[in-house]
């Protein structure tokens, strides 16, 4: 449960940064949500392929909820992939905004 709580907290921090500086979802909601959906879907497909080949295996941990979406695919993995995509886009758009502001100054 701790890992799920950490992931939710990190996602909320990304949402707060995004909302404050209007970087990604709060700048252009529809395209941003589509990018998040496609990015998360891509990595989820990647994970499922790796699970199918026996590359990724789930090992029980007291830090996790134990909720499995599919064999060897814990609930936390989907939230991690969503966080990974959201963080990447907030960092990329934040860096672009910072660079544009720096050039105009």
Buried (B, 14 or more C-beta within 10 A) or exposed (E): EEBBEBBEEBBEEBBEBBEEBEBBBBEBEEEBEEBBEEBBEEBBEEBBEEBEEEEBEBEEEEEBBEEEEEEBBBBBBBBBBBBEBBBBBBBEBBEEBEEEEEEEE
